[in-house]
């Protein structure tokens, strides 16, 4: 590759690495948006963090927070969303 050569690039085609990375980035962005909305609205309507099964132990100045029920609910919702959008191929 010398200087002053042809700098034109071929258009992106289906199955190339650039398109695949772009798709994954868009999927990751949509997933982050969905999780952010879930946390934002979850405190209001889903009561995430205050469900039965979310444990808080306090002993003096030490507090241990274990959101087991909220974690299970988020895991179930994300599993359903990913299966809906990605599907089985």
PDB file of N, CA, C and O in Angstrom, chain B, residues numbered from 101:
ATOM      1  N   UNK B 101       0.855  -1.180   0.000  1.00  0.00           N
ATOM      2  CA  UNK B 101       0.000   0.000   0.000  1.00  0.00           C
ATOM      3  C   UNK B 101       0.888   1.225   0.000  1.00  0.00           C
ATOM      4  O   UNK B 101       1.486   1.580   1.016  1.00  0.00           O
ATOM      5  N   UNK B 102       0.964   1.859  -1.141  1.00  0.00           N
ATOM      6  CA  UNK B 102       1.798   3.045  -1.256  1.00  0.00           C
ATOM      7  C   UNK B 102       1.008   4.301  -0.978  1.00  0.00           C
ATOM      8  O   UNK B 102      -0.208   4.267  -0.791  1.00  0.00           O
ATOM      9  N   UNK B 103       1.712   5.396  -0.954  1.00  0.00           N
ATOM     10  CA  UNK B 103       1.045   6.674  -0.725  1.00  0.00           C
ATOM     11  C   UNK B 103       0.356   7.134  -1.996  1.00  0.00           C
ATOM     12  O   UNK B 103       0.807   6.851  -3.106  1.00  0.00           O
ATOM     13  N   UNK B 104      -0.763   7.859  -1.812  1.00  0.00           N
ATOM     14  CA  UNK B 104      -1.460   8.406  -2.951  1.00  0.00           C
ATOM     15  C   UNK B 104      -2.245   7.372  -3.733  1.00  0.00           C
ATOM     16  O   UNK B 104      -2.705   7.652  -4.840  1.00  0.00           O
ATOM     17  N   UNK B 105      -2.403   6.207  -3.186  1.00  0.00           N
ATOM     18  CA  UNK B 105      -3.141   5.157  -3.878  1.00  0.00           C
ATOM     19  C   UNK B 105      -4.634   5.381  -3.802  1.00  0.00           C
ATOM     20  O   UNK B 105      -5.104   6.392  -3.280  1.00  0.00           O
ATOM     21  N   UNK B 106      -5.358   4.441  -4.321  1.00  0.00           N
ATOM     22  CA  UNK B 106      -6.818   4.502  -4.326  1.00  0.00           C
ATOM     23  C   UNK B 106      -7.330   4.332  -2.899  1.00  0.00           C
ATOM     24  O   UNK B 106      -7.085   3.301  -2.272  1.00  0.00           O
ATOM     25  N   UNK B 107      -8.042   5.342  -2.377  1.00  0.00           N
ATOM     26  CA  UNK B 107      -8.518   5.295  -0.994  1.00  0.00           C
ATOM     27  C   UNK B 107      -9.991   4.930  -0.892  1.00  0.00           C
ATOM     28  O   UNK B 107     -10.562   4.960   0.198  1.00  0.00           O
ATOM     29  N   UNK B 108     -10.615   4.585  -2.024  1.00  0.00           N
ATOM     30  CA  UNK B 108     -12.032   4.211  -1.981  1.00  0.00           C
ATOM     31  C   UNK B 108     -12.189   2.856  -1.300  1.00  0.00           C
ATOM     32  O   UNK B 108     -11.347   1.966  -1.419  1.00  0.00           O
ATOM     33  N   UNK B 109     -13.304   2.740  -0.580  1.00  0.00           N
ATOM     34  CA  UNK B 109     -13.599   1.473   0.097  1.00  0.00           C
ATOM     35  C   UNK B 109     -14.817   0.847  -0.525  1.00  0.00           C
ATOM     36  O   UNK B 109     -15.689   1.537  -1.052  1.00  0.00           O
ATOM     37  N   UNK B 110     -14.872  -0.456  -0.462  1.00  0.00           N
ATOM     38  CA  UNK B 110     -16.055  -1.156  -0.956  1.00  0.00           C
ATOM     39  C   UNK B 110     -17.202  -0.921   0.011  1.00  0.00           C
ATOM     40  O   UNK B 110     -16.970  -0.774   1.211  1.00  0.00           O
ATOM     41  N   UNK B 111     -18.443  -0.881  -0.484  1.00  0.00           N
ATOM     42  CA  UNK B 111     -19.586  -0.740   0.423  1.00  0.00           C
ATOM     43  C   UNK B 111     -19.706  -1.958   1.334  1.00  0.00           C
ATOM     44  O   UNK B 111     -19.296  -3.065   0.982  1.00  0.00           O
ATOM     45  N   UNK B 112     -20.280  -1.724   2.515  1.00  0.00           N
ATOM     46  CA  UNK B 112     -20.443  -2.821   3.466  1.00  0.00           C
ATOM     47  C   UNK B 112     -21.459  -3.819   2.940  1.00  0.00           C
ATOM     48  O   UNK B 112     -22.509  -3.443   2.419  1.00  0.00           O
ATOM     49  N   UNK B 113     -21.138  -5.070   3.079  1.00  0.00           N
ATOM     50  CA  UNK B 113     -22.031  -6.127   2.618  1.00  0.00           C
ATOM     51  C   UNK B 113     -22.494  -6.960   3.795  1.00  0.00           C
ATOM     52  O   UNK B 113     -21.864  -6.990   4.852  1.00  0.00           O
ATOM     53  N   UNK B 114     -23.601  -7.628   3.584  1.00  0.00           N
ATOM     54  CA  UNK B 114     -24.178  -8.512   4.602  1.00  0.00           C
ATOM     55  C   UNK B 114     -23.146  -9.558   5.008  1.00  0.00           C
ATOM     56  O   UNK B 114     -22.475 -10.135   4.152  1.00  0.00           O
ATOM     57  N   UNK B 115     -23.018  -9.803   6.305  1.00  0.00           N
ATOM     58  CA  UNK B 115     -22.111 -10.832   6.804  1.00  0.00           C
ATOM     59  C   UNK B 115     -20.699 -10.341   7.059  1.00  0.00           C
ATOM     60  O   UNK B 115     -19.848 -11.122   7.487  1.00  0.00           O
ATOM     61  N   UNK B 116     -20.425  -9.065   6.807  1.00  0.00           N
ATOM     62  CA  UNK B 116     -19.088  -8.553   7.082  1.00  0.00           C
ATOM     63  C   UNK B 116     -18.980  -8.180   8.553  1.00  0.00           C
ATOM     64  O   UNK B 116     -19.990  -7.996   9.232  1.00  0.00           O
ATOM     65  N   UNK B 117     -17.782  -8.074   9.025  1.00  0.00           N
ATOM     66  CA  UNK B 117     -17.550  -7.794  10.437  1.00  0.00           C
ATOM     67  C   UNK B 117     -18.100  -6.466  10.900  1.00  0.00           C
ATOM     68  O   UNK B 117     -18.586  -6.360  12.027  1.00  0.00           O
ATOM     69  N   UNK B 118     -18.035  -5.428  10.041  1.00  0.00           N
ATOM     70  CA  UNK B 118     -18.512  -4.108  10.449  1.00  0.00           C
ATOM     71  C   UNK B 118     -20.010  -4.113  10.723  1.00  0.00           C
ATOM     72  O   UNK B 118     -20.469  -3.508  11.693  1.00  0.00           O
ATOM     73  N   UNK B 119     -20.773  -4.792   9.874  1.00  0.00           N
ATOM     74  CA  UNK B 119     -22.217  -4.851  10.088  1.00  0.00           C
ATOM     75  C   UNK B 119     -22.558  -5.660  11.333  1.00  0.00           C
ATOM     76  O   UNK B 119     -23.472  -5.305  12.078  1.00  0.00           O
ATOM     77  N   UNK B 120     -21.830  -6.740  11.557  1.00  0.00           N
ATOM     78  CA  UNK B 120     -22.091  -7.566  12.733  1.00  0.00           C
ATOM     79  C   UNK B 120     -21.814  -6.779  14.014  1.00  0.00           C
ATOM     80  O   UNK B 120     -22.597  -6.845  14.962  1.00  0.00           O
ATOM     81  N   UNK B 121     -20.715  -6.043  14.048  1.00  0.00           N
ATOM     82  CA  UNK B 121     -20.394  -5.240  15.232  1.00  0.00           C
ATOM     83  C   UNK B 121     -21.464  -4.183  15.441  1.00  0.00           C
ATOM     84  O   UNK B 121     -21.891  -3.942  16.570  1.00  0.00           O
ATOM     85  N   UNK B 122     -21.899  -3.549  14.356  1.00  0.00           N
ATOM     86  CA  UNK B 122     -22.951  -2.536  14.453  1.00  0.00           C
ATOM     87  C   UNK B 122     -24.245  -3.114  15.010  1.00  0.00           C
ATOM     88  O   UNK B 122     -24.898  -2.491  15.847  1.00  0.00           O
ATOM     89  N   UNK B 123     -24.611  -4.291  14.551  1.00  0.00           N
ATOM     90  CA  UNK B 123     -25.830  -4.930  15.063  1.00  0.00           C
ATOM     91  C   UNK B 123     -25.708  -5.235  16.548  1.00  0.00           C
ATOM     92  O   UNK B 123     -26.637  -4.991  17.318  1.00  0.00           O
ATOM     93  N   UNK B 124     -24.560  -5.769  16.947  1.00  0.00           N
ATOM     94  CA  UNK B 124     -24.376  -6.090  18.363  1.00  0.00           C
ATOM     95  C   UNK B 124     -24.379  -4.832  19.222  1.00  0.00           C
ATOM     96  O   UNK B 124     -24.921  -4.839  20.327  1.00  0.00           O
ATOM     97  N   UNK B 125     -23.782  -3.759  18.730  1.00  0.00           N
ATOM     98  CA  UNK B 125     -23.790  -2.507  19.486  1.00  0.00           C
ATOM     99  C   UNK B 125     -25.207  -1.952  19.624  1.00  0.00           C
ATOM    100  O   UNK B 125     -25.578  -1.454  20.687  1.00  0.00           O
ATOM    101  N   UNK B 126     -25.997  -2.035  18.556  1.00  0.00           N
ATOM    102  CA  UNK B 126     -27.388  -1.572  18.639  1.00  0.00           C
ATOM    103  C   UNK B 126     -28.196  -2.443  19.594  1.00  0.00           C
ATOM    104  O   UNK B 126     -29.011  -1.931  20.362  1.00  0.00           O
ATOM    105  N   UNK B 127     -27.977  -3.743  19.554  1.00  0.00           N
ATOM    106  CA  UNK B 127     -28.676  -4.648  20.472  1.00  0.00           C
ATOM    107  C   UNK B 127     -28.282  -4.351  21.914  1.00  0.00           C
ATOM    108  O   UNK B 127     -29.138  -4.304  22.798  1.00  0.00           O
ATOM    109  N   UNK B 128     -26.997  -4.153  22.151  1.00  0.00           N
ATOM    110  CA  UNK B 128     -26.524  -3.850  23.498  1.00  0.00           C
ATOM    111  C   UNK B 128     -27.095  -2.521  23.979  1.00  0.00           C
ATOM    112  O   UNK B 128     -27.489  -2.402  25.139  1.00  0.00           O
ATOM    113  N   UNK B 129     -27.145  -1.514  23.095  1.00  0.00           N
ATOM    114  CA  UNK B 129     -27.732  -0.220  23.452  1.00  0.00           C
ATOM    115  C   UNK B 129     -29.210  -0.335  23.786  1.00  0.00           C
ATOM    116  O   UNK B 129     -29.682   0.271  24.748  1.00  0.00           O
ATOM    117  N   UNK B 130     -29.942  -1.114  22.990  1.00  0.00           N
ATOM    118  CA  UNK B 130     -31.371  -1.324  23.257  1.00  0.00           C
ATOM    119  C   UNK B 130     -31.566  -2.061  24.577  1.00  0.00           C
ATOM    120  O   UNK B 130     -32.490  -1.760  25.333  1.00  0.00           O
ATOM    121  N   UNK B 131     -30.693  -3.025  24.850  1.00  0.00           N
ATOM    122  CA  UNK B 131     -30.775  -3.759  26.112  1.00  0.00           C
ATOM    123  C   UNK B 131     -30.495  -2.842  27.294  1.00  0.00           C
ATOM    124  O   UNK B 131     -31.183  -2.915  28.312  1.00  0.00           O
ATOM    125  N   UNK B 132     -29.493  -1.979  27.167  1.00  0.00           N
ATOM    126  CA  UNK B 132     -29.200  -1.019  28.240  1.00  0.00           C
ATOM    127  C   UNK B 132     -30.356  -0.053  28.449  1.00  0.00           C
ATOM    128  O   UNK B 132     -30.685   0.296  29.582  1.00  0.00           O
ATOM    129  N   UNK B 133     -30.969   0.378  27.353  1.00  0.00           N
ATOM    130  CA  UNK B 133     -32.120   1.265  27.447  1.00  0.00           C
ATOM    131  C   UNK B 133     -33.282   0.568  28.168  1.00  0.00           C
ATOM    132  O   UNK B 133     -33.939   1.168  29.018  1.00  0.00           O
ATOM    133  N   UNK B 134     -33.526  -0.689  27.824  1.00  0.00           N
ATOM    134  CA  UNK B 134     -34.618  -1.439  28.459  1.00  0.00           C
ATOM    135  C   UNK B 134     -34.340  -1.658  29.947  1.00  0.00           C
ATOM    136  O   UNK B 134     -35.241  -1.512  30.772  1.00  0.00           O
ATOM    137  N   UNK B 135     -33.114  -2.003  30.291  1.00  0.00           N
ATOM    138  CA  UNK B 135     -32.773  -2.215  31.702  1.00  0.00           C
ATOM    139  C   UNK B 135     -32.853  -0.897  32.467  1.00  0.00           C
ATOM    140  O   UNK B 135     -33.340  -0.864  33.597  1.00  0.00           O
ATOM    141  N   UNK B 136     -32.378   0.188  31.858  1.00  0.00           N
ATOM    142  CA  UNK B 136     -32.477   1.502  32.498  1.00  0.00           C
ATOM    143  C   UNK B 136     -33.914   1.910  32.732  1.00  0.00           C
ATOM    144  O   UNK B 136     -34.248   2.428  33.798  1.00  0.00           O
ATOM    145  N   UNK B 137     -34.774   1.682  31.745  1.00  0.00           N
ATOM    146  CA  UNK B 137     -36.195   2.001  31.902  1.00  0.00           C
ATOM    147  C   UNK B 137     -36.827   1.123  32.974  1.00  0.00           C
ATOM    148  O   UNK B 137     -37.675   1.579  33.741  1.00  0.00           O
ATOM    149  N   UNK B 138     -36.410  -0.138  33.021  1.00  0.00           N
ATOM    150  CA  UNK B 138     -36.939  -1.047  34.040  1.00  0.00           C
ATOM    151  C   UNK B 138     -36.566  -0.575  35.436  1.00  0.00           C
ATOM    152  O   UNK B 138     -37.399  -0.596  36.342  1.00  0.00           O
ATOM    153  N   UNK B 139     -35.318  -0.149  35.616  1.00  0.00           N
ATOM    154  CA  UNK B 139     -34.912   0.356  36.925  1.00  0.00           C
ATOM    155  C   UNK B 139     -35.604   1.675  37.254  1.00  0.00           C
ATOM    156  O   UNK B 139     -35.992   1.911  38.399  1.00  0.00           O
ATOM    157  N   UNK B 140     -35.757   2.535  36.246  1.00  0.00           N
ATOM    158  CA  UNK B 140     -36.402   3.826  36.465  1.00  0.00           C
ATOM    159  C   UNK B 140     -37.866   3.642  36.848  1.00  0.00           C
ATOM    160  O   UNK B 140     -38.344   4.244  37.809  1.00  0.00           O
ATOM    161  N   UNK B 141     -38.568   2.814  36.096  1.00  0.00           N
ATOM    162  CA  UNK B 141     -39.980   2.580  36.364  1.00  0.00           C
ATOM    163  C   UNK B 141     -40.197   1.507  37.422  1.00  0.00           C
ATOM    164  O   UNK B 141     -41.260   1.442  38.039  1.00  0.00           O
ATOM    165  N   UNK B 142     -39.194   0.672  37.627  1.00  0.00           N
ATOM    166  CA  UNK B 142     -39.325  -0.423  38.584  1.00  0.00           C
ATOM    167  C   UNK B 142     -39.544   0.044  40.002  1.00  0.00           C
ATOM    168  O   UNK B 142     -40.275  -0.590  40.764  1.00  0.00           O
ATOM    169  N   UNK B 143     -38.925   1.132  40.357  1.00  0.00           N
ATOM    170  CA  UNK B 143     -39.105   1.665  41.704  1.00  0.00           C
ATOM    171  C   UNK B 143     -40.513   2.176  41.942  1.00  0.00           C
ATOM    172  O   UNK B 143     -40.995   2.196  43.074  1.00  0.00           O
ATOM    173  N   UNK B 144     -41.165   2.586  40.872  1.00  0.00           N
ATOM    174  CA  UNK B 144     -42.516   3.128  41.002  1.00  0.00           C
ATOM    175  C   UNK B 144     -43.592   2.045  40.955  1.00  0.00           C
ATOM    176  O   UNK B 144     -44.464   1.979  41.821  1.00  0.00           O
ATOM    177  N   UNK B 145     -43.513   1.197  39.925  1.00  0.00           N
ATOM    178  CA  UNK B 145     -44.608   0.252  39.700  1.00  0.00           C
ATOM    179  C   UNK B 145     -44.288  -1.176  40.095  1.00  0.00           C
ATOM    180  O   UNK B 145     -45.170  -1.896  40.564  1.00  0.00           O
ATOM    181  N   UNK B 146     -43.054  -1.601  39.917  1.00  0.00           N
ATOM    182  CA  UNK B 146     -42.710  -2.990  40.215  1.00  0.00           C
ATOM    183  C   UNK B 146     -42.169  -3.165  41.632  1.00  0.00           C
ATOM    184  O   UNK B 146     -42.041  -4.292  42.111  1.00  0.00           O
ATOM    185  N   UNK B 147     -41.858  -2.086  42.288  1.00  0.00           N
ATOM    186  CA  UNK B 147     -41.300  -2.101  43.647  1.00  0.00           C
ATOM    187  C   UNK B 147     -40.026  -2.947  43.730  1.00  0.00           C
ATOM    188  O   UNK B 147     -39.814  -3.677  44.699  1.00  0.00           O
ATOM    189  N   UNK B 148     -39.184  -2.837  42.699  1.00  0.00           N
ATOM    190  CA  UNK B 148     -37.919  -3.573  42.720  1.00  0.00           C
ATOM    191  C   UNK B 148     -37.096  -3.123  43.915  1.00  0.00           C
ATOM    192  O   UNK B 148     -36.973  -1.928  44.187  1.00  0.00           O
ATOM    193  N   UNK B 149     -36.545  -4.077  44.612  1.00  0.00           N
ATOM    194  CA  UNK B 149     -35.765  -3.785  45.805  1.00  0.00           C
ATOM    195  C   UNK B 149     -36.578  -3.829  47.077  1.00  0.00           C
ATOM    196  O   UNK B 149     -36.022  -3.790  48.175  1.00  0.00           O
ATOM    197  N   UNK B 150     -37.892  -3.909  46.941  1.00  0.00           N
ATOM    198  CA  UNK B 150     -38.758  -3.977  48.122  1.00  0.00           C
ATOM    199  C   UNK B 150     -39.753  -5.123  48.004  1.00  0.00           C
ATOM    200  O   UNK B 150     -40.807  -5.097  48.639  1.00  0.00           O
ATOM    201  N   UNK B 151     -39.432  -6.114  47.207  1.00  0.00           N
ATOM    202  CA  UNK B 151     -40.310  -7.268  47.046  1.00  0.00           C
ATOM    203  C   UNK B 151     -40.130  -8.230  48.209  1.00  0.00           C
ATOM    204  O   UNK B 151     -39.079  -8.239  48.849  1.00  0.00           O
ATOM    205  N   UNK B 152     -41.154  -9.046  48.492  1.00  0.00           N
ATOM    206  CA  UNK B 152     -40.945 -10.123  49.459  1.00  0.00           C
ATOM    207  C   UNK B 152     -39.848 -11.041  48.924  1.00  0.00           C
ATOM    208  O   UNK B 152     -39.936 -11.498  47.785  1.00  0.00           O
ATOM    209  N   UNK B 153     -38.862 -11.307  49.689  1.00  0.00           N
ATOM    210  CA  UNK B 153     -37.722 -12.090  49.226  1.00  0.00           C
ATOM    211  C   UNK B 153     -36.490 -11.238  49.004  1.00  0.00           C
ATOM    212  O   UNK B 153     -35.417 -11.778  48.737  1.00  0.00           O
ATOM    213  N   UNK B 154     -36.609  -9.912  49.107  1.00  0.00           N
ATOM    214  CA  UNK B 154     -35.464  -9.013  49.105  1.00  0.00           C
ATOM    215  C   UNK B 154     -35.086  -8.782  50.564  1.00  0.00           C
ATOM    216  O   UNK B 154     -35.830  -8.153  51.317  1.00  0.00           O
ATOM    217  N   UNK B 155     -33.936  -9.291  50.949  1.00  0.00           N
ATOM    218  CA  UNK B 155     -33.555  -9.297  52.358  1.00  0.00           C
ATOM    219  C   UNK B 155     -32.599  -8.169  52.701  1.00  0.00           C
ATOM    220  O   UNK B 155     -31.699  -7.839  51.929  1.00  0.00           O
ATOM    221  N   UNK B 156     -32.808  -7.584  53.870  1.00  0.00           N
ATOM    222  CA  UNK B 156     -31.919  -6.555  54.406  1.00  0.00           C
ATOM    223  C   UNK B 156     -31.596  -6.943  55.843  1.00  0.00           C
ATOM    224  O   UNK B 156     -32.489  -7.068  56.682  1.00  0.00           O
ATOM    225  N   UNK B 157     -30.307  -7.133  56.114  1.00  0.00           N
ATOM    226  CA  UNK B 157     -29.865  -7.418  57.477  1.00  0.00           C
ATOM    227  C   UNK B 157     -29.034  -6.245  57.960  1.00  0.00           C
ATOM    228  O   UNK B 157     -28.087  -5.822  57.296  1.00  0.00           O
ATOM    229  N   UNK B 158     -29.402  -5.718  59.132  1.00  0.00           N
ATOM    230  CA  UNK B 158     -28.652  -4.612  59.725  1.00  0.00           C
ATOM    231  C   UNK B 158     -28.156  -5.035  61.093  1.00  0.00           C
ATOM    232  O   UNK B 158     -28.905  -5.575  61.908  1.00  0.00           O
ATOM    233  N   UNK B 159     -26.897  -4.784  61.326  1.00  0.00           N
ATOM    234  CA  UNK B 159     -26.291  -5.077  62.624  1.00  0.00           C
ATOM    235  C   UNK B 159     -25.322  -3.948  62.920  1.00  0.00           C
ATOM    236  O   UNK B 159     -24.214  -3.905  62.385  1.00  0.00           O
ATOM    237  N   UNK B 160     -25.746  -3.050  63.764  1.00  0.00           N
ATOM    238  CA  UNK B 160     -24.908  -1.889  64.073  1.00  0.00           C
ATOM    239  C   UNK B 160     -24.779  -1.001  62.847  1.00  0.00           C
ATOM    240  O   UNK B 160     -25.773  -0.554  62.275  1.00  0.00           O
ATOM    241  N   UNK B 161     -23.529  -0.752  62.453  1.00  0.00           N
ATOM    242  CA  UNK B 161     -23.302   0.097  61.281  1.00  0.00           C
ATOM    243  C   UNK B 161     -23.171  -0.730  59.996  1.00  0.00           C
ATOM    244  O   UNK B 161     -22.927  -0.174  58.925  1.00  0.00           O
ATOM    245  N   UNK B 162     -23.331  -2.054  60.100  1.00  0.00           N
ATOM    246  CA  UNK B 162     -23.203  -2.939  58.945  1.00  0.00           C
ATOM    247  C   UNK B 162     -24.586  -3.252  58.378  1.00  0.00           C
ATOM    248  O   UNK B 162     -25.496  -3.608  59.127  1.00  0.00           O
ATOM    249  N   UNK B 163     -24.747  -3.124  57.074  1.00  0.00           N
ATOM    250  CA  UNK B 163     -25.999  -3.460  56.407  1.00  0.00           C
ATOM    251  C   UNK B 163     -25.693  -4.365  55.224  1.00  0.00           C
ATOM    252  O   UNK B 163     -24.842  -4.053  54.392  1.00  0.00           O
ATOM    253  N   UNK B 164     -26.396  -5.487  55.158  1.00  0.00           N
ATOM    254  CA  UNK B 164     -26.267  -6.414  54.036  1.00  0.00           C
ATOM    255  C   UNK B 164     -27.594  -6.427  53.300  1.00  0.00           C
ATOM    256  O   UNK B 164     -28.643  -6.694  53.886  1.00  0.00           O
ATOM    257  N   UNK B 165     -27.535  -6.134  52.009  1.00  0.00           N
ATOM    258  CA  UNK B 165     -28.733  -6.076  51.188  1.00  0.00           C
ATOM    259  C   UNK B 165     -28.651  -7.191  50.155  1.00  0.00           C
ATOM    260  O   UNK B 165     -27.694  -7.238  49.381  1.00  0.00           O
ATOM    261  N   UNK B 166     -29.639  -8.099  50.125  1.00  0.00           N
ATOM    262  CA  UNK B 166     -29.668  -9.221  49.182  1.00  0.00           C
ATOM    263  C   UNK B 166     -31.007  -9.219  48.448  1.00  0.00           C
ATOM    264  O   UNK B 166     -31.984  -9.779  48.946  1.00  0.00           O
ATOM    265  N   UNK B 167     -31.063  -8.593  47.266  1.00  0.00           N
ATOM    266  CA  UNK B 167     -32.324  -8.502  46.515  1.00  0.00           C
ATOM    267  C   UNK B 167     -32.612  -9.768  45.703  1.00  0.00           C
ATOM    268  O   UNK B 167     -32.569  -9.738  44.473  1.00  0.00           O
ATOM    269  N   UNK B 168     -32.901 -10.863  46.376  1.00  0.00           N
ATOM    270  CA  UNK B 168     -33.085 -12.140  45.693  1.00  0.00           C
ATOM    271  C   UNK B 168     -34.314 -12.144  44.793  1.00  0.00           C
ATOM    272  O   UNK B 168     -34.219 -12.553  43.636  1.00  0.00           O
ATOM    273  N   UNK B 169     -35.457 -11.702  45.288  1.00  0.00           N
ATOM    274  CA  UNK B 169     -36.683 -11.708  44.489  1.00  0.00           C
ATOM    275  C   UNK B 169     -36.578 -10.752  43.303  1.00  0.00           C
ATOM    276  O   UNK B 169     -37.009 -11.085  42.199  1.00  0.00           O
ATOM    277  N   UNK B 170     -36.017  -9.581  43.520  1.00  0.00           N
ATOM    278  CA  UNK B 170     -35.843  -8.624  42.420  1.00  0.00           C
ATOM    279  C   UNK B 170     -34.900  -9.181  41.365  1.00  0.00           C
ATOM    280  O   UNK B 170     -35.134  -8.995  40.171  1.00  0.00           O
ATOM    281  N   UNK B 171     -33.841  -9.859  41.785  1.00  0.00           N
ATOM    282  CA  UNK B 171     -32.898 -10.455  40.839  1.00  0.00           C
ATOM    283  C   UNK B 171     -33.568 -11.539  40.014  1.00  0.00           C
ATOM    284  O   UNK B 171     -33.354 -11.619  38.805  1.00  0.00           O
ATOM    285  N   UNK B 172     -34.372 -12.370  40.650  1.00  0.00           N
ATOM    286  CA  UNK B 172     -35.084 -13.411  39.912  1.00  0.00           C
ATOM    287  C   UNK B 172     -36.078 -12.818  38.921  1.00  0.00           C
ATOM    288  O   UNK B 172     -36.202 -13.311  37.800  1.00  0.00           O
ATOM    289  N   UNK B 173     -36.785 -11.770  39.320  1.00  0.00           N
ATOM    290  CA  UNK B 173     -37.742 -11.122  38.429  1.00  0.00           C
ATOM    291  C   UNK B 173     -37.033 -10.489  37.234  1.00  0.00           C
ATOM    292  O   UNK B 173     -37.487 -10.636  36.099  1.00  0.00           O
ATOM    293  N   UNK B 174     -35.927  -9.788  37.475  1.00  0.00           N
ATOM    294  CA  UNK B 174     -35.167  -9.192  36.374  1.00  0.00           C
ATOM    295  C   UNK B 174     -34.606 -10.261  35.448  1.00  0.00           C
ATOM    296  O   UNK B 174     -34.613 -10.086  34.229  1.00  0.00           O
ATOM    297  N   UNK B 175     -34.124 -11.356  36.001  1.00  0.00           N
ATOM    298  CA  UNK B 175     -33.598 -12.443  35.192  1.00  0.00           C
ATOM    299  C   UNK B 175     -34.686 -13.032  34.303  1.00  0.00           C
ATOM    300  O   UNK B 175     -34.447 -13.298  33.125  1.00  0.00           O
ATOM    301  N   UNK B 176     -35.863 -13.237  34.850  1.00  0.00           N
ATOM    302  CA  UNK B 176     -36.977 -13.772  34.076  1.00  0.00           C
ATOM    303  C   UNK B 176     -37.383 -12.812  32.959  1.00  0.00           C
ATOM    304  O   UNK B 176     -37.592 -13.236  31.823  1.00  0.00           O
ATOM    305  N   UNK B 177     -37.494 -11.524  33.276  1.00  0.00           N
ATOM    306  CA  UNK B 177     -37.881 -10.538  32.268  1.00  0.00           C
ATOM    307  C   UNK B 177     -36.839 -10.418  31.160  1.00  0.00           C
ATOM    308  O   UNK B 177     -37.194 -10.350  29.983  1.00  0.00           O
ATOM    309  N   UNK B 178     -35.562 -10.390  31.522  1.00  0.00           N
ATOM    310  CA  UNK B 178     -34.517 -10.293  30.513  1.00  0.00           C
ATOM    311  C   UNK B 178     -34.447 -11.553  29.657  1.00  0.00           C
ATOM    312  O   UNK B 178     -34.201 -11.463  28.454  1.00  0.00           O
ATOM    313  N   UNK B 179     -34.658 -12.719  30.250  1.00  0.00           N
ATOM    314  CA  UNK B 179     -34.685 -13.962  29.484  1.00  0.00           C
ATOM    315  C   UNK B 179     -35.815 -13.947  28.475  1.00  0.00           C
ATOM    316  O   UNK B 179     -35.625 -14.334  27.322  1.00  0.00           O
ATOM    317  N   UNK B 180     -36.993 -13.504  28.898  1.00  0.00           N
ATOM    318  CA  UNK B 180     -38.124 -13.424  27.977  1.00  0.00           C
ATOM    319  C   UNK B 180     -37.861 -12.419  26.860  1.00  0.00           C
ATOM    320  O   UNK B 180     -38.157 -12.700  25.699  1.00  0.00           O
ATOM    321  N   UNK B 181     -37.308 -11.253  27.194  1.00  0.00           N
ATOM    322  CA  UNK B 181     -37.022 -10.239  26.171  1.00  0.00           C
ATOM    323  C   UNK B 181     -35.974 -10.719  25.171  1.00  0.00           C
ATOM    324  O   UNK B 181     -36.137 -10.535  23.965  1.00  0.00           O
ATOM    325  N   UNK B 182     -34.907 -11.329  25.662  1.00  0.00           N
ATOM    326  CA  UNK B 182     -33.859 -11.805  24.758  1.00  0.00           C
ATOM    327  C   UNK B 182     -34.369 -12.923  23.857  1.00  0.00           C
ATOM    328  O   UNK B 182     -34.030 -12.962  22.674  1.00  0.00           O
ATOM    329  N   UNK B 183     -35.176 -13.830  24.394  1.00  0.00           N
ATOM    330  CA  UNK B 183     -35.741 -14.890  23.554  1.00  0.00           C
ATOM    331  C   UNK B 183     -36.714 -14.323  22.537  1.00  0.00           C
ATOM    332  O   UNK B 183     -36.820 -14.835  21.422  1.00  0.00           O
ATOM    333  N   UNK B 184     -37.425 -13.268  22.916  1.00  0.00           N
ATOM    334  CA  UNK B 184     -38.367 -12.645  21.989  1.00  0.00           C
ATOM    335  C   UNK B 184     -37.630 -11.953  20.843  1.00  0.00           C
ATOM    336  O   UNK B 184     -38.020 -12.089  19.683  1.00  0.00           O
ATOM    337  N   UNK B 185     -36.556 -11.203  21.167  1.00  0.00           N
ATOM    338  CA  UNK B 185     -35.850 -10.450  20.144  1.00  0.00           C
ATOM    339  C   UNK B 185     -34.842 -11.286  19.363  1.00  0.00           C
ATOM    340  O   UNK B 185     -34.717 -11.134  18.147  1.00  0.00           O
ATOM    341  N   UNK B 186     -34.139 -12.148  20.042  1.00  0.00           N
ATOM    342  CA  UNK B 186     -33.125 -12.952  19.340  1.00  0.00           C
ATOM    343  C   UNK B 186     -33.726 -14.226  18.769  1.00  0.00           C
ATOM    344  O   UNK B 186     -33.355 -14.669  17.682  1.00  0.00           O
ATOM    345  N   UNK B 187     -34.653 -14.807  19.509  1.00  0.00           N
ATOM    346  CA  UNK B 187     -35.305 -16.029  19.042  1.00  0.00           C
ATOM    347  C   UNK B 187     -34.341 -17.178  18.898  1.00  0.00           C
ATOM    348  O   UNK B 187     -33.139 -17.037  19.122  1.00  0.00           O
ATOM    349  N   UNK B 188     -34.870 -18.286  18.531  1.00  0.00           N
ATOM    350  CA  UNK B 188     -34.044 -19.456  18.281  1.00  0.00           C
ATOM    351  C   UNK B 188     -33.854 -19.593  16.785  1.00  0.00           C
ATOM    352  O   UNK B 188     -34.825 -19.600  16.028  1.00  0.00           O
ATOM    353  N   UNK B 189     -32.632 -19.701  16.365  1.00  0.00           N
ATOM    354  CA  UNK B 189     -32.340 -19.769  14.921  1.00  0.00           C
ATOM    355  C   UNK B 189     -32.055 -21.167  14.503  1.00  0.00           C
ATOM    356  O   UNK B 189     -31.789 -21.418  13.327  1.00  0.00           O
TER     357      UNK B 189
END
